[in-house]
């Protein structure tokens, strides 16, 4: 799971769904992909919320990863959707699937809580990834960290 990078603020002329990444947010997204390339990140799927800032984060992330997978728009990652529906969609994938899901808070932490079975799953900062494997939070990785914060082995 990855929270989108830093985006411009919402204005009357620029509604929330159309907010795009700032120049700093673009650096964050690409940098996170560069870092994740070395840490067990070979996705079979790259899912993004349909909101502009998430799609841009996903596109820059896959460039940094050197990944050939297309970014798939997953409406269930939008902020107003049910985390349970996203978890159900993940459950329909083959067991060997590795999904990178780019979305928003508090939805991502709600999905994380369901996947690991902990009510108090910590939220993600912007341009931060959390790796969940077999119902366990394994690590968290910020865009500017030298290495992931190992949570479980």
SEKERO-83952 format. One record per atom (N, C-alpha, C, O): residue in three letters; atom name; x, y, z. Coordinates in nm, 2 decimals. Each point is the difference from the previous one (the first is absolute). Layout:
% SEKERO-83952
  res  atom      c1      c2      c3
  ALA    CA       X       Y       Z
...
//
This chain:
% SEKERO-83952
  res  atom      c1      c2      c3
  UNK     N    0.08   -0.12    0.00
  UNK    CA   -0.08    0.12    0.00
  UNK     C    0.09    0.12    0.00
  UNK     O    0.10    0.01    0.07
  UNK     N   -0.14    0.09   -0.15
  UNK    CA    0.07    0.13   -0.01
  UNK     C   -0.09    0.11    0.01
  UNK     O   -0.10    0.01   -0.08
  UNK     N    0.13    0.09    0.16
  UNK    CA   -0.08    0.12    0.00
  UNK     C    0.06    0.10   -0.11
  UNK     O    0.12    0.01   -0.01
  UNK     N   -0.21    0.05   -0.06
  UNK    CA    0.05    0.10   -0.10
  UNK     C    0.10    0.10    0.05
  UNK     O    0.00    0.02    0.12
  UNK     N    0.08    0.03   -0.21
  UNK    CA    0.09    0.11    0.04
  UNK     C   -0.06    0.13    0.02
  UNK     O   -0.13    0.01   -0.02
  UNK     N    0.20    0.09    0.05
  UNK    CA   -0.05    0.13    0.04
  UNK     C   -0.07    0.07   -0.13
  UNK     O    0.06    0.00   -0.11
  UNK     N   -0.18    0.05    0.14
  UNK    CA   -0.08    0.06   -0.11
  UNK     C   -0.03    0.14    0.03
  UNK     O    0.02    0.05    0.12
  UNK     N   -0.06    0.03   -0.22
  UNK    CA   -0.04    0.14    0.02
  UNK     C   -0.13    0.00    0.08
  UNK     O   -0.07   -0.10    0.01
  UNK     N    0.05    0.21    0.06
  UNK    CA   -0.12    0.01    0.08
  UNK     C   -0.13    0.02   -0.09
  UNK     O    0.01    0.04   -0.11
  UNK     N   -0.12   -0.08    0.17
  UNK    CA   -0.13    0.01   -0.07
  UNK     C   -0.03    0.15    0.00
  UNK     O    0.02    0.07    0.10
  UNK     N   -0.08   -0.02   -0.21
  UNK    CA   -0.05    0.14   -0.01
  UNK     C   -0.14   -0.01   -0.07
  UNK     O   -0.05   -0.11   -0.03
  UNK     N   -0.02    0.22    0.02
  UNK    CA   -0.13    0.01   -0.07
  UNK     C    0.02   -0.04   -0.14
  UNK     O   -0.09   -0.07   -0.06
  UNK     N    0.20    0.10    0.00
  UNK    CA    0.02   -0.03   -0.14
  UNK     C    0.06   -0.14   -0.02
  UNK     O   -0.01   -0.06   -0.11
  UNK     N    0.07    0.00    0.21
  UNK    CA    0.06   -0.13   -0.01
  UNK     C   -0.06   -0.09    0.11
  UNK     O    0.05    0.00    0.11
  UNK     N   -0.15   -0.08   -0.14
  UNK    CA   -0.07   -0.08    0.10
  UNK     C    0.10   -0.12    0.04
  UNK     O    0.10   -0.03   -0.07
  UNK     N   -0.14   -0.03    0.18
  UNK    CA    0.09   -0.10    0.06
  UNK     C    0.04   -0.11   -0.10
  UNK     O    0.11   -0.04   -0.01
  UNK     N   -0.21   -0.01   -0.07
  UNK    CA    0.03   -0.11   -0.09
  UNK     C    0.11    0.03   -0.11
  UNK     O    0.06   -0.08   -0.06
  UNK     N   -0.05    0.21    0.03
  UNK    CA    0.09    0.05   -0.10
  UNK     C    0.13    0.05    0.05
  UNK     O    0.09    0.04   -0.08
  UNK     N   -0.06   -0.05    0.21
  UNK    CA    0.12    0.05    0.06
  UNK     C    0.12   -0.08   -0.06
  UNK     O   -0.01   -0.12   -0.01
  UNK     N    0.11    0.19   -0.03
  UNK    CA    0.12   -0.07   -0.06
  UNK     C    0.12    0.01    0.09
  UNK     O    0.00    0.08    0.10
  UNK     N    0.10   -0.15   -0.13
  UNK    CA    0.12    0.00    0.08
  UNK     C    0.08    0.13   -0.01
  UNK     O    0.00    0.07   -0.11
  UNK     N    0.06   -0.02    0.22
  UNK    CA    0.09    0.11    0.00
  UNK     C    0.13   -0.05   -0.06
  UNK     O    0.02   -0.12   -0.02
  UNK     N    0.07    0.22   -0.02
  UNK    CA    0.13   -0.05   -0.05
  UNK     C    0.07   -0.09    0.11
  UNK     O    0.07   -0.10   -0.03
  UNK     N   -0.08    0.14    0.16
  UNK    CA    0.05   -0.08    0.10
  UNK     C   -0.06   -0.14    0.01
  UNK     O    0.07   -0.10    0.02
  UNK     N   -0.20    0.10   -0.04
  UNK    CA   -0.07   -0.13    0.00
  UNK     C    0.04   -0.09   -0.12
  UNK     O    0.01   -0.12    0.02
  UNK     N    0.03    0.18   -0.13
  UNK    CA    0.05   -0.08   -0.11
  UNK     C    0.13   -0.07    0.04
  UNK     O    0.03   -0.11   -0.04
  UNK     N    0.06    0.19    0.10
  UNK    CA    0.13   -0.05    0.05
  UNK     C   -0.03   -0.11    0.10
  UNK     O    0.07   -0.11   -0.01
  UNK     N   -0.16    0.13    0.10
  UNK    CA   -0.03   -0.11    0.10
  UNK     C   -0.05   -0.13   -0.06
  UNK     O    0.05   -0.10    0.03
  UNK     N   -0.14    0.11   -0.13
  UNK    CA   -0.05   -0.12   -0.06
  UNK     C    0.11   -0.08   -0.08
  UNK     O    0.01   -0.12    0.02
  UNK     N    0.07    0.19   -0.09
  UNK    CA    0.11   -0.07   -0.08
  UNK     C    0.10   -0.05    0.10
  UNK     O    0.05   -0.12   -0.02
  UNK     N   -0.02    0.19    0.12
  UNK    CA    0.10   -0.04    0.10
  UNK     C   -0.04   -0.13    0.07
  UNK     O    0.08   -0.09    0.03
  UNK     N   -0.21    0.09    0.01
  UNK    CA   -0.05   -0.12    0.06
  UNK     C    0.01   -0.12   -0.09
  UNK     O    0.04   -0.11    0.05
  UNK     N   -0.07    0.12   -0.18
  UNK    CA    0.02   -0.11   -0.09
  UNK     C    0.14   -0.04   -0.01
  UNK     O    0.03   -0.12    0.00
  UNK     N    0.06    0.21    0.00
  UNK    CA    0.15   -0.03   -0.01
  UNK     C    0.04   -0.08    0.12
  UNK     O    0.07   -0.10   -0.01
  UNK     N   -0.12    0.13    0.13
  UNK    CA    0.03   -0.07    0.12
  UNK     C   -0.06   -0.14    0.01
  UNK     O    0.06   -0.09    0.04
  UNK     N   -0.19    0.09   -0.08
  UNK    CA   -0.07   -0.13    0.01
  UNK     C    0.06   -0.11   -0.10
  UNK     O   -0.02   -0.12    0.02
  UNK     N    0.08    0.17   -0.12
  UNK    CA    0.06   -0.10   -0.10
  UNK     C    0.09   -0.10    0.06
  UNK     O    0.02   -0.11   -0.04
  UNK     N    0.04    0.15    0.15
  UNK    CA    0.10   -0.09    0.07
  UNK     C   -0.06   -0.08    0.12
  UNK     O    0.07   -0.07    0.06
  UNK     N   -0.20    0.09   -0.04
  UNK    CA   -0.06   -0.06    0.12
  UNK     C   -0.12   -0.09   -0.03
  UNK     O   -0.11    0.03    0.04
  UNK     N    0.13   -0.14   -0.11
  UNK    CA   -0.10   -0.10   -0.02
  UNK     C   -0.13    0.05   -0.06
  UNK     O   -0.11   -0.03    0.04
  UNK     N    0.12    0.12   -0.14
  UNK    CA   -0.12    0.06   -0.06
  UNK     C    0.00   -0.03   -0.15
  UNK     O    0.05    0.08   -0.08
  UNK     N   -0.11   -0.19    0.05
  UNK    CA   -0.02   -0.04   -0.14
  UNK     C   -0.15   -0.03   -0.02
  UNK     O   -0.04   -0.11    0.02
  UNK     N   -0.04    0.22   -0.04
  UNK    CA   -0.14   -0.02   -0.01
  UNK     C   -0.05   -0.07   -0.12
  UNK     O    0.05    0.00   -0.10
  UNK     N   -0.16   -0.07    0.13
  UNK    CA   -0.08   -0.06   -0.11
  UNK     C   -0.11    0.09   -0.05
  UNK     O   -0.05    0.00   -0.11
  UNK     N    0.01    0.10    0.20
  UNK    CA   -0.10    0.10   -0.02
  UNK     C    0.04    0.13    0.06
  UNK     O    0.06    0.00    0.11
  UNK     N   -0.09    0.11   -0.18
  UNK    CA    0.02    0.13    0.06
  UNK     C   -0.14    0.07   -0.01
  UNK     O   -0.04    0.04   -0.11
  UNK     N   -0.02   -0.02    0.22
  UNK    CA   -0.14    0.06    0.01
  UNK     C    0.01    0.14    0.05
  UNK     O    0.08    0.02    0.10
  UNK     N   -0.15    0.07   -0.15
  UNK    CA   -0.01    0.14    0.04
  UNK     C   -0.14    0.04    0.02
  UNK     O   -0.09   -0.04   -0.07
  UNK     N    0.07    0.12    0.17
  UNK    CA   -0.12    0.08    0.01
  UNK     C   -0.02    0.08   -0.13
  UNK     O    0.10    0.03   -0.06
  UNK     N   -0.22    0.00    0.03
  UNK    CA   -0.02    0.08   -0.12
  UNK     C    0.03    0.15    0.01
  UNK     O    0.00    0.07   -0.10
  UNK     N    0.03   -0.02    0.22
  UNK    CA    0.03    0.14    0.02
  UNK     C    0.14    0.03   -0.06
  UNK     O    0.09   -0.08    0.01
  UNK     N   -0.08    0.20   -0.07
  UNK    CA    0.11    0.04   -0.07
  UNK     C    0.13   -0.02    0.08
  UNK     O    0.10   -0.05   -0.06
  UNK     N   -0.09    0.09    0.18
  UNK    CA    0.12    0.00    0.08
  UNK     C    0.05   -0.15    0.02
  UNK     O    0.12   -0.02    0.01
  UNK     N   -0.22   -0.07    0.00
  UNK    CA    0.04   -0.14    0.02
  UNK     C    0.05   -0.06   -0.13
  UNK     O    0.10   -0.07    0.00
  UNK     N   -0.17    0.10   -0.11
  UNK    CA    0.05   -0.05   -0.13
  UNK     C    0.14    0.05   -0.03
  UNK     O    0.08   -0.07   -0.05
  UNK     N   -0.06    0.20    0.07
  UNK    CA    0.13    0.05   -0.03
  UNK     C    0.11   -0.06    0.09
  UNK     O    0.11   -0.03   -0.05
  UNK     N   -0.14    0.01    0.18
  UNK    CA    0.09   -0.07    0.09
  UNK     C    0.03   -0.14   -0.06
  UNK     O    0.12   -0.04    0.00
  UNK     N   -0.22   -0.04   -0.04
  UNK    CA    0.01   -0.13   -0.05
  UNK     C    0.09    0.00   -0.12
  UNK     O    0.09   -0.08   -0.02
  UNK     N   -0.11    0.17   -0.08
  UNK    CA    0.08    0.00   -0.12
  UNK     C    0.14    0.03    0.03
  UNK     O    0.09   -0.06   -0.06
  UNK     N   -0.06    0.16    0.15
  UNK    CA    0.14    0.03    0.03
  UNK     C    0.07   -0.11    0.08
  UNK     O    0.12   -0.03   -0.02
  UNK     N   -0.20   -0.04    0.10
  UNK    CA    0.05   -0.11    0.08
  UNK     C    0.05   -0.11   -0.09
  UNK     O    0.10   -0.06    0.02
  UNK     N   -0.18    0.02   -0.12
  UNK    CA    0.03   -0.11   -0.08
  UNK     C    0.13    0.03   -0.09
  UNK     O    0.08   -0.08   -0.03
  UNK     N   -0.07    0.21    0.00
  UNK    CA    0.12    0.04   -0.07
  UNK     C    0.12   -0.02    0.09
  UNK     O    0.11   -0.06   -0.04
  UNK     N   -0.12    0.10    0.16
  UNK    CA    0.11   -0.02    0.10
  UNK     C    0.03   -0.14    0.02
  UNK     O    0.12   -0.04    0.02
  UNK     N   -0.22   -0.04   -0.01
  UNK    CA    0.01   -0.15    0.02
  UNK     C    0.07   -0.07   -0.12
  UNK     O    0.05   -0.11    0.01
  UNK     N   -0.06    0.18   -0.13
  UNK    CA    0.04   -0.07   -0.12
  UNK     C   -0.10   -0.11   -0.04
  UNK     O    0.04   -0.10   -0.05
  UNK     N   -0.16    0.12    0.09
  UNK    CA   -0.11   -0.10   -0.02
  UNK     C   -0.07    0.01   -0.13
  UNK     O   -0.02    0.12   -0.05
  UNK     N   -0.01   -0.23   -0.01
  UNK    CA   -0.07    0.00   -0.13
  UNK     C   -0.15   -0.01    0.01
  UNK     O   -0.07    0.00   -0.10
  UNK     N    0.02   -0.01    0.22
  UNK    CA   -0.14   -0.02    0.03
  UNK     C   -0.08    0.13   -0.03
  UNK     O    0.05    0.10    0.04
  UNK     N   -0.17   -0.11   -0.10
  UNK    CA   -0.08    0.12   -0.02
  UNK     C   -0.06    0.04    0.13
  UNK     O   -0.03   -0.09    0.08
  UNK     N    0.00    0.21   -0.06
  UNK    CA   -0.08    0.05    0.11
  UNK     C   -0.15   -0.02   -0.03
  UNK     O   -0.05    0.05   -0.10
  UNK     N   -0.01   -0.13    0.18
  UNK    CA   -0.14   -0.03   -0.01
  UNK     C   -0.08    0.09    0.09
  UNK     O    0.03    0.01    0.12
  UNK     N   -0.13    0.06   -0.17
  UNK    CA   -0.09    0.09    0.09
  UNK     C   -0.09   -0.10    0.07
  UNK     O   -0.07   -0.08   -0.06
  UNK     N    0.07    0.10    0.19
  UNK    CA   -0.08   -0.09    0.09
  UNK     C   -0.10    0.10    0.08
  UNK     O    0.05    0.06    0.10
  UNK     N   -0.17   -0.05   -0.15
  UNK    CA   -0.09    0.09    0.07
  UNK     C   -0.02   -0.02    0.15
  UNK     O   -0.03    0.09    0.08
  UNK     N    0.05   -0.22   -0.04
  UNK    CA   -0.01   -0.03    0.14
  UNK     C    0.10    0.06    0.09
  UNK     O   -0.01    0.00    0.12
  UNK     N    0.12    0.06   -0.18
  UNK    CA    0.10    0.07    0.08
  UNK     C   -0.03    0.15    0.02
  UNK     O    0.07    0.07    0.07
  UNK     N   -0.18   -0.02   -0.13
  UNK    CA   -0.05    0.13    0.02
  UNK     C   -0.03    0.03    0.15
  UNK     O   -0.04   -0.10    0.07
  UNK     N    0.05    0.22   -0.02
  UNK    CA   -0.02    0.03    0.14
  UNK     C   -0.14   -0.03    0.05
  UNK     O   -0.01   -0.03    0.12
  UNK     N   -0.09    0.03   -0.20
  UNK    CA   -0.13   -0.02    0.05
  UNK     C   -0.05   -0.15   -0.01
  UNK     O   -0.12   -0.03    0.02
  UNK     N    0.21   -0.06   -0.06
  UNK    CA   -0.04   -0.14   -0.02
  UNK     C    0.02   -0.08    0.13
  UNK     O    0.07    0.04    0.09
  UNK     N   -0.13   -0.16   -0.09
  UNK    CA    0.01   -0.08    0.12
  UNK     C    0.13   -0.08    0.00
  UNK     O    0.03   -0.07   -0.10
  UNK     N    0.05    0.08    0.21
  UNK    CA    0.12   -0.08    0.01
  UNK     C   -0.03   -0.15   -0.01
  UNK     O    0.08   -0.08   -0.05
  UNK     N   -0.20    0.03    0.10
  UNK    CA   -0.03   -0.14   -0.01
  UNK     C   -0.02   -0.05   -0.14
  UNK     O    0.04   -0.11   -0.03
  UNK     N   -0.09    0.20   -0.06
  UNK    CA   -0.01   -0.04   -0.14
  UNK     C    0.14   -0.01   -0.07
  UNK     O    0.01   -0.09   -0.08
  UNK     N    0.08    0.17    0.12
  UNK    CA    0.14   -0.01   -0.06
  UNK     C    0.06   -0.13    0.05
  UNK     O    0.07   -0.07   -0.07
  UNK     N   -0.08    0.04    0.20
  UNK    CA    0.05   -0.13    0.06
  UNK     C   -0.06   -0.12   -0.07
  UNK     O    0.07   -0.10   -0.03
  UNK     N   -0.20    0.11    0.00
  UNK    CA   -0.07   -0.11   -0.08
  UNK     C    0.06   -0.01   -0.14
  UNK     O    0.02   -0.12   -0.04
  UNK     N    0.01    0.23   -0.02
  UNK    CA    0.06   -0.01   -0.14
  UNK     C    0.14   -0.06    0.01
  UNK     O    0.04   -0.08   -0.09
  UNK     N    0.03    0.12    0.19
  UNK    CA    0.14   -0.06    0.02
  UNK     C   -0.01   -0.15    0.02
  UNK     O    0.08   -0.08   -0.05
  UNK     N   -0.18    0.04    0.13
  UNK    CA   -0.02   -0.15    0.03
  UNK     C   -0.04   -0.08   -0.12
  UNK     O    0.02   -0.12    0.00
  UNK     N   -0.07    0.18   -0.11
  UNK    CA   -0.03   -0.07   -0.12
  UNK     C    0.12   -0.03   -0.09
  UNK     O   -0.01   -0.07   -0.10
  UNK     N    0.12    0.14    0.13
  UNK    CA    0.13   -0.02   -0.08
  UNK     C    0.06   -0.13    0.03
  UNK     O   -0.02   -0.06    0.11
  UNK     N    0.10    0.00   -0.20
  UNK    CA    0.08   -0.12    0.04
  UNK     C    0.09    0.02    0.12
  UNK     O    0.04    0.12    0.02
  UNK     N   -0.01   -0.22    0.05
  UNK    CA    0.08    0.01    0.13
  UNK     C    0.14    0.06   -0.03
  UNK     O    0.05    0.07    0.08
  UNK     N    0.00   -0.09   -0.20
  UNK    CA    0.14    0.05   -0.03
  UNK     C    0.00    0.15   -0.05
  UNK     O    0.10    0.05   -0.03
  UNK     N   -0.22    0.01    0.02
  UNK    CA   -0.01    0.14   -0.04
  UNK     C    0.07    0.09    0.09
  UNK     O   -0.01   -0.02    0.13
  UNK     N    0.08    0.12   -0.18
  UNK    CA    0.07    0.11    0.08
  UNK     C   -0.06    0.13   -0.06
  UNK     O    0.03    0.04   -0.11
  UNK     N   -0.11    0.03    0.19
  UNK    CA   -0.07    0.12   -0.04
  UNK     C    0.07    0.12    0.07
  UNK     O    0.01    0.00    0.12
  UNK     N    0.02    0.10   -0.20
  UNK    CA    0.03    0.13    0.05
  UNK     C   -0.13    0.08   -0.01
  UNK     O   -0.05    0.01   -0.11
  UNK     N    0.00    0.04    0.22
  UNK    CA   -0.13    0.08    0.00
  UNK     C    0.03    0.14    0.05
  UNK     O    0.05    0.02    0.11
  UNK     N   -0.07    0.08   -0.20
  UNK    CA    0.03    0.14    0.03
  UNK     C   -0.14    0.07    0.03
  UNK     O   -0.09    0.00   -0.09
  UNK     N    0.08    0.05    0.21
  UNK    CA   -0.12    0.07    0.04
  UNK     C    0.01    0.11    0.10
  UNK     O    0.10    0.07   -0.01
  UNK     N   -0.19   -0.07    0.10
  UNK    CA   -0.02    0.12    0.09
  UNK     C   -0.02   -0.05    0.14
  UNK     O   -0.04   -0.11    0.03
  UNK     N    0.06    0.21    0.06
  UNK    CA   -0.03   -0.02    0.14
  UNK     C   -0.14    0.07    0.03
  UNK     O   -0.02    0.10   -0.06
  UNK     N   -0.06   -0.16    0.14
  UNK    CA    0.02   -0.11    0.09
  UNK     C   -0.03   -0.14   -0.05
  UNK     O    0.01   -0.10    0.07
  UNK     N   -0.05    0.10   -0.20
  UNK    CA   -0.03   -0.13   -0.06
  UNK     C    0.10   -0.10    0.00
  UNK     O   -0.03   -0.12    0.02
  UNK     N    0.16    0.15   -0.05
  UNK    CA    0.11   -0.10    0.00
  UNK     C    0.02   -0.06    0.14
  UNK     O    0.02   -0.12    0.01
  UNK     N   -0.03    0.20    0.09
  UNK    CA    0.02   -0.06    0.13
  UNK     C   -0.11   -0.08    0.04
  UNK     O    0.01   -0.10    0.08
  UNK     N   -0.13    0.13   -0.13
  UNK    CA   -0.12   -0.09    0.03
  UNK     C    0.02   -0.13   -0.08
  UNK     O   -0.03   -0.11    0.06
  UNK     N    0.08    0.11   -0.18
  UNK    CA    0.03   -0.12   -0.07
  UNK     C    0.11   -0.08    0.07
  UNK     O   -0.01   -0.12    0.02
  UNK     N    0.11    0.19    0.02
  UNK    CA    0.11   -0.07    0.08
  UNK     C   -0.05   -0.06    0.12
  UNK     O    0.04   -0.12    0.04
  UNK     N   -0.13    0.18    0.04
  UNK    CA   -0.06   -0.05    0.12
  UNK     C   -0.07   -0.13   -0.03
  UNK     O    0.01   -0.10    0.07
  UNK     N   -0.09    0.10   -0.18
  UNK    CA   -0.07   -0.13   -0.04
  UNK     C    0.10   -0.11   -0.04
  UNK     O   -0.03   -0.11    0.03
  UNK     N    0.13    0.15   -0.10
  UNK    CA    0.09   -0.11   -0.05
  UNK     C    0.09   -0.06    0.11
  UNK     O    0.03   -0.12   -0.01
  UNK     N    0.00    0.20    0.11
  UNK    CA    0.09   -0.06    0.11
  UNK     C   -0.09   -0.03    0.12
  UNK     O    0.06   -0.06    0.10
  UNK     N   -0.18    0.09   -0.10
  UNK    CA   -0.09   -0.03    0.12
  UNK     C    0.03    0.08    0.12
  UNK     O   -0.01   -0.04    0.11
  UNK     N    0.05    0.17   -0.13
  UNK    CA    0.03    0.09    0.11
  UNK     C   -0.07    0.13   -0.02
  UNK     O    0.01    0.07   -0.10
  UNK     N   -0.09   -0.04    0.20
  UNK    CA   -0.08    0.13   -0.01
  UNK     C    0.08    0.12   -0.01
  UNK     O   -0.04    0.10   -0.06
  UNK     N    0.16   -0.10    0.13
  UNK    CA    0.08    0.12    0.01
  UNK     C    0.11    0.01   -0.10
  UNK     O    0.11    0.04    0.03
  UNK     N   -0.13   -0.09   -0.16
  UNK    CA    0.10    0.01   -0.10
  UNK     C    0.04    0.15   -0.02
  UNK     O   -0.08    0.08   -0.02
  UNK     N    0.21   -0.05    0.03
  UNK    CA    0.05    0.14   -0.01
  UNK     C   -0.02    0.05   -0.14
  UNK     O    0.03   -0.07   -0.10
  UNK     N   -0.08    0.20    0.09
  UNK    CA   -0.01    0.06   -0.13
  UNK     C    0.13    0.02   -0.07
  UNK     O    0.11    0.00    0.06
  UNK     N   -0.12    0.02   -0.19
  UNK    CA    0.12    0.02   -0.09
  UNK     C    0.02    0.15   -0.02
  UNK     O   -0.10    0.07   -0.04
  UNK     N    0.22   -0.02    0.05
  UNK    CA    0.04    0.14   -0.04
  UNK     C    0.00    0.00   -0.15
  UNK     O    0.00   -0.11   -0.07
  UNK     N    0.00    0.23    0.01
  UNK    CA    0.00    0.01   -0.15
  UNK     C    0.13   -0.06   -0.05
  UNK     O    0.11    0.01    0.06
  UNK     N   -0.12   -0.08   -0.17
  UNK    CA    0.11   -0.06   -0.07
  UNK     C    0.07   -0.11    0.09
  UNK     O    0.13    0.00    0.01
  UNK     N   -0.21   -0.07    0.06
  UNK    CA    0.05   -0.11    0.09
  UNK     C   -0.07   -0.13   -0.04
  UNK     O   -0.12    0.00   -0.03
  UNK     N    0.20   -0.11    0.03
  UNK    CA   -0.05   -0.13   -0.03
  UNK     C   -0.01   -0.09    0.12
  UNK     O    0.08    0.02    0.10
  UNK     N   -0.17   -0.11   -0.10
  UNK    CA   -0.01   -0.10    0.11
  UNK     C   -0.01   -0.14   -0.07
  UNK     O   -0.09   -0.01   -0.09
  UNK     N    0.17   -0.08    0.12
  UNK    CA    0.00   -0.14   -0.06
  UNK     C   -0.07   -0.09    0.09
  UNK     O    0.04   -0.02    0.12
  UNK     N   -0.15   -0.04   -0.16
  UNK    CA   -0.08   -0.10    0.07
  UNK     C    0.01   -0.14   -0.07
  UNK     O   -0.03    0.00   -0.12
  UNK     N    0.08   -0.10    0.19
  UNK    CA    0.01   -0.13   -0.06
  UNK     C   -0.06   -0.10    0.10
  UNK     O    0.03    0.00    0.12
  UNK     N   -0.12   -0.08   -0.18
  UNK    CA   -0.07   -0.11    0.08
  UNK     C   -0.06    0.06    0.14
  UNK     O    0.02   -0.07    0.10
  UNK     N   -0.08    0.18   -0.11
  UNK    CA   -0.07    0.05    0.12
  UNK     C    0.09    0.07    0.10
  UNK     O   -0.04    0.03    0.11
  UNK     N    0.17    0.00   -0.15
  UNK    CA    0.10    0.06    0.09
  UNK     C    0.05    0.12   -0.06
  UNK     O    0.04    0.00   -0.12
  UNK     N   -0.03    0.11    0.19
  UNK    CA    0.07    0.12   -0.04
  UNK     C    0.15   -0.03    0.01
  UNK     O    0.05   -0.01    0.11
  UNK     N    0.02    0.01   -0.23
  UNK    CA    0.14   -0.04    0.01
  UNK     C    0.09    0.12    0.01
  UNK     O    0.10    0.00    0.08
  UNK     N   -0.13    0.11   -0.16
  UNK    CA    0.08    0.12    0.01
  UNK     C   -0.08    0.12   -0.05
  UNK     O   -0.10   -0.01   -0.06
  UNK     N    0.16    0.13    0.10
  UNK    CA   -0.05    0.13   -0.05
  UNK     C    0.12    0.07   -0.06
  UNK     O    0.12   -0.02    0.05
  UNK     N   -0.14    0.10   -0.16
  UNK    CA    0.11    0.06   -0.07
  UNK     C   -0.04    0.14   -0.04
  UNK     O   -0.09    0.01   -0.09
  UNK     N    0.15    0.09    0.14
  UNK    CA   -0.02    0.14   -0.04
  UNK     C    0.08    0.03   -0.13
  UNK     O    0.10   -0.06   -0.02
  UNK     N   -0.15    0.15   -0.06
  UNK    CA    0.07    0.04   -0.12
  UNK     C    0.14    0.04    0.02
  UNK     O    0.09   -0.01   -0.09
  UNK     N   -0.05    0.07    0.21
  UNK    CA    0.13    0.05    0.02
  UNK     C    0.08   -0.09    0.10
  UNK     O    0.11    0.05    0.04
  UNK     N   -0.16   -0.16   -0.01
  UNK    CA    0.08   -0.09    0.09
  UNK     C    0.11   -0.08   -0.07
  UNK     O   -0.02   -0.03   -0.12
  UNK     N    0.12    0.00    0.19
  UNK    CA    0.11   -0.08   -0.06
  UNK     C   -0.03   -0.14   -0.01
  UNK     O    0.05   -0.08   -0.09
  UNK     N   -0.14    0.03    0.18
  UNK    CA   -0.04   -0.14    0.01
  UNK     C   -0.14   -0.01    0.06
  UNK     O   -0.04    0.10    0.07
  UNK     N   -0.03   -0.20   -0.09
  UNK    CA   -0.13   -0.02    0.06
  UNK     C    0.01   -0.01    0.15
  UNK     O    0.10   -0.06    0.05
  UNK     N   -0.20    0.10    0.02
  UNK    CA   -0.02   -0.03    0.14
  UNK     C   -0.06   -0.14    0.02
  UNK     O   -0.12   -0.02   -0.04
  UNK     N    0.20   -0.07    0.08
  UNK    CA   -0.05   -0.14    0.01
  UNK     C   -0.09   -0.02    0.12
  UNK     O    0.03    0.04    0.11
  UNK     N   -0.15   -0.09   -0.14
  UNK    CA   -0.10   -0.02    0.11
  UNK     C   -0.01   -0.14    0.04
  UNK     O    0.00   -0.03    0.12
  UNK     N    0.00   -0.07   -0.22
  UNK    CA   -0.01   -0.14    0.04
  UNK     C    0.09   -0.08   -0.10
  UNK     O    0.03    0.05   -0.11
  UNK     N    0.01   -0.16    0.15
  UNK    CA    0.09   -0.08   -0.08
  UNK     C   -0.07   -0.10   -0.08
  UNK     O    0.07   -0.07   -0.08
//
